[in-house]
């Protein structure tokens, strides 16, 4: 779903991914702050056992309970129903109000672990990764004190097949149905609402505390999957279907007191959340007073001033705006109130392969495009890092590579591109370049169009509105040749990047394969890698396939890996950047007394 990261339009499956480590260290340069995270994350996320999943969470140093924290957000929340949550700001809110079978725990040393949340551990696998068993903890309840049982978990899964659930993730449904696209709905067309259920051969609940998933294929990423906000628990007895999206029942440390969409939301403590059942979250703040319509420039200026209630203010999602970034990083008193880290997004300029069928034309485009223009539009080193491939440094098993030389030569190589066009007899190839009318999109599109003209292309720019941008480029029969997009991993594995973005069998209107690439080798490798049960072997294979895509198919050119710098008031305590959430970790915050 569409969201904004670091000032540019991107598409995110969710906001998982990112680097690792505690980002509160007062470094002299944000580049240092941000680059630490990927080095610490790669290959170091573990799946927690019962001991790692046992609450309460490790105390935040210096934390004191009480107080009201003001939260300055740009976007209001469209969806509150877990089954409908997929965008980053709603996922951030979900960490406070919803719980699922698993979650990410970030300890004070900066280590990430996938732990049991409602479950006693991150999952027990058998049958070569096809069967996953979860046991529920004692003392887990909804906000009204109703115990959470296996019936609620089963209900939460089965309702995902209902036709009104259209915005959340579909991985679990597809895994159970062993199908791609939306064909999974055939398995349970009405969800559980007419008395039908998934067969025990797929999902069984032998008692009130046990849930067993039987997948047709091995699914070694299952602990990551259930940490997605979209798979959080729904109260089976109080499911109001579409109406649940505006008034969900909380299971996390906070619950919604009031919500005036587009204006404000108030979160208060959930009295039936038991910290002894939760190894990842805290409940220090009494009240989160959230207000919307704060653009990044507005929230940045308020937090820079650090006056009045701005001292106890933060933004869960807004980054420091690019215009004020030099002032923030240049003032030590302000800069010490920042956290930073990777976002999971990788930017790219897609080449519409239904229209650009000539490999030489695509290669010339890739060489000519100056990715520096995107890098600068996103705030340079404080908002981006040059990309050599389509897989982020935040992913487990990351292999640094730059096979097309885009990171080494971000200005592009117009001369090399022109030679390719000349030799292939393709000079003056017409290119319709669709760009989004955000400030960043307008900035970098001019530079890119100029470079392509110098390389021998006949370029026509086409401005598209930001609110319908992805709808327009998402049409299979769109009339554009190149356009920017970005994709964020759902969890720190390339399995949530290459299949959705490059599998030719998923081409459809609004599907994220915006380049419409359909390559037999890519498709077969996806099937082969997804069947691997060794995570390390799978990680290597995904990065090898990434190199093939970048060099042998060229469905687009990678531009940048996204980063983010966030600012908070001087009376906000516990602020750390959580790379699994790609933002400040709201579950650790407290008001300094």
Order of alpha helices (4+ residues) and beta strands (2+ residues): beta-beta-alpha-beta-beta-alpha-beta-beta-beta-beta-alpha-alpha-beta-beta-alpha-beta-beta-beta-alpha-beta-alpha-alpha-beta-alpha-alpha-beta-alpha-beta-alpha-beta-alpha-beta-alpha-alpha-alpha-beta-beta-beta-beta-beta
